[in-house]
Each structure stands twice: as C-alpha cells, then as structure tokens.
C-alpha cells in the first residue's frame, strides 16, 4: 500500500508540475531555441537539499519538459514521501512575473508576494499540499516546488527561501 501511495504522490507531483508549466508557458510563449537552457540540476547538490530539509534525498532525475522552451526540471525524492523540484530557465521576452501571475490567476491558483528573492518573486499554492517559489533574476526564471505531506504549506516557505537564495547566488 505504501509503495502505491508513494508512486501516486510522485505521479501527482509530476502531473501538477507539467500542467502548471504548460499553462504558464502557453500564456507566455517564447520561440524554441531563442534562449539558452541552463541545466537545472547544476544549481543545487543533493547534499545541499538534504542539509536544508533535514531529510535524506534518495534520488534525483531530470524530468521531461512541458514544452521545448521550458527546459527540464531536476526532481528529488525527499525522505519517504516528499518531493522537491527545481527549474531554472532563461526567461524569454514575454515571460515576465506579471504574465505568470496572470496565468496562475486564470487557473485559480492562489499566489502571494515573496519579496527578497531576485528581481521579483512570488509564492504559488497549486494545491495538494504543494508550494512553489518563483523568482526572476538577471534574465533567468527559477521555480522551486516542494511537497512534503507531513508539513503544512506555510512551513515550507523557510526551507524554500533558503534553497532559492542558494540558487540565486549562482545566477
């Protein structure tokens, strides 16, 4: 039963990320190949994620992108049932915080300002206990997504903020 629930959580996390990215990308299209795609997995080591979250990081992988212009996410299994992903991509001319916020609003996803991360940043609450921190800095767009079932979304803000600071320091 535990294996089924763990696989279901991973699938749910993956599907929500793909749907979110697809909606956001479609609302702010960038021609494929117009900008260089950074390697999302190069921004955080598993040991860094583990030290901030205080849980073992059991695996990481590069997930498929929702769109050729989106780039690939780097996904981590945290502890027995938590998930964390990072996406770092060059922001195209139409990919602005306002465009992404409008896309989230039209999808009825709650957002909240998150000052202090890059040029502009905000939280998104897609549901199912998941929290995302979005930041724009120097032409790069970063999305950190976390879901740890044993923790409330509000409690995920501090570790996401620490991880975001680590990523932004490398941009």
C-alpha positions in Angstrom: 0.0 0.0 0.0 2.8 2.4 0.9 4.5 1.8 -2.5 1.2 2.6 -4.2 0.8 5.8 -2.3 4.4 6.9 -2.8 4.1 6.3 -6.6 0.8 8.1 -6.6 2.3 11.1 -4.9 5.2 11.2 -7.4 2.8 10.9 -10.3 0.5 13.7 -8.8 3.6 15.9 -8.2 4.8 15.3 -11.8 1.3 15.9 -13.4 0.7 19.2 -11.4 4.2 20.5 -12.4 3.6 19.6 -16.0 0.1 21.2 -16.1 1.4 24.3 -14.3 4.4 24.7 -16.7 2.2 24.0 -19.7 -0.2 26.7 -18.7 2.5 29.2 -17.8 4.4 28.6 -21.0 1.4 28.8 -23.2 0.4 32.1 -21.6 3.9 33.5 -22.2 5.3 31.8 -25.4 8.9 32.0 -26.3 10.2 30.7 -29.7 12.0 27.4 -29.2 15.8 27.7 -29.4 15.7 31.5 -28.8 17.4 31.3 -25.5 20.0 29.0 -23.9 18.6 26.4 -21.5 20.5 26.2 -18.2 21.0 22.7 -16.5 18.6 22.9 -13.6 20.4 20.1 -11.7 23.7 22.1 -11.6 22.3 24.7 -9.2 21.8 22.5 -6.1 23.6 19.4 -5.0 21.6 16.6 -3.3 23.6 17.3 -0.1 22.6 20.9 -0.1 18.9 20.0 -0.4 19.3 17.4 2.3 21.0 19.8 4.7 18.3 22.4 4.3 15.4 20.0 4.5 16.9 17.8 7.2 15.7 14.6 5.4 17.6 12.2 3.2 17.5 12.8 -0.6 17.0 9.4 -2.1 17.1 10.1 -5.8 17.2 12.8 -8.4 16.3 12.9 -12.0 15.8 15.2 -14.9 12.1 15.4 -15.7 10.7 15.9 -19.2 9.8 19.5 -20.1 6.3 20.6 -20.8 7.5 22.5 -23.9 10.8 22.7 -25.7 11.3 26.3 -24.5 10.6 25.3 -20.9 13.8 23.4 -20.1 14.0 20.4 -17.8 13.2 20.1 -14.1 15.5 18.4 -11.7 13.5 16.3 -9.3 14.4 14.9 -5.9 12.7 12.4 -3.7 12.9 13.7 -0.1 12.6 11.2 2.8 10.0 8.6 2.2 7.2 10.7 0.8 8.4 14.2 0.0 9.2 15.7 -3.4 11.3 18.7 -4.5 12.0 20.1 -7.9 13.9 22.9 -9.4 13.6 24.5 -12.8 16.0 27.2 -14.0 15.5 28.7 -17.4 16.3 31.8 -19.4 13.2 34.0 -19.4 12.0 35.0 -22.9 10.8 38.5 -23.7 7.2 37.6 -22.9 8.0 35.6 -19.8 7.5 38.1 -17.0 6.3 37.8 -13.5 3.1 39.6 -14.5 2.5 37.1 -17.3 3.0 34.2 -15.0 0.8 35.7 -12.3 -1.9 36.3 -14.8 -1.7 32.6 -15.9 -1.9 31.4 -12.3 -4.8 33.7 -11.6 -6.7 32.4 -14.7 -6.1 28.9 -13.4 -7.4 30.0 -10.0 -4.1 29.2 -8.2 -3.5 31.3 -5.1 -0.4 33.5 -5.1 1.4 35.6 -2.6 4.3 38.1 -2.9 7.7 36.8 -1.7 9.9 39.8 -1.5 13.7 39.4 -1.3 14.4 36.8 -3.9 16.0 38.2 -7.1 14.3 41.0 -9.1 10.8 39.8 -8.5 9.4 36.8 -6.7 6.2 35.2 -5.5 4.7 32.0 -4.0 2.1 29.9 -5.7 -0.1 27.4 -3.9 -1.2 24.8 -6.6 -2.9 22.6 -4.0 -2.4 19.1 -2.7 0.0 20.4 0.0 2.4 21.8 -2.7 4.2 25.1 -2.5 6.2 26.8 -5.3 8.6 29.8 -5.0 9.1 31.7 -8.3 11.9 34.2 -8.8 13.2 36.2 -11.7 16.8 37.4 -11.7 19.1 38.7 -14.4 17.0 37.2 -17.2 16.6 33.9 -15.5 13.4 32.4 -14.2 13.5 29.9 -11.3 10.7 27.7 -9.9 11.2 25.7 -6.8 8.4 23.2 -6.0 8.1 21.3 -2.8 5.5 18.8 -1.4 6.2 17.2 2.0 2.9 15.6 3.2 3.9 15.8 6.9 4.4 19.6 6.7 1.9 22.4 6.1 2.5 24.7 3.0 3.3 27.6 5.3 6.1 25.6 7.0 7.7 25.0 3.6 8.4 28.7 3.0 11.5 29.0 5.1 13.4 26.0 3.5 12.3 27.0 0.0 13.6 30.5 0.7 17.0 29.1 1.8 17.2 26.9 -1.3 16.2 29.8 -3.5 18.9 32.0 -2.1 21.5 29.3 -2.8 20.2 29.0 -6.4 20.1 32.8 -7.0 23.7 33.2 -5.7 24.8 31.0 -8.6 23.0 33.1 -11.3 
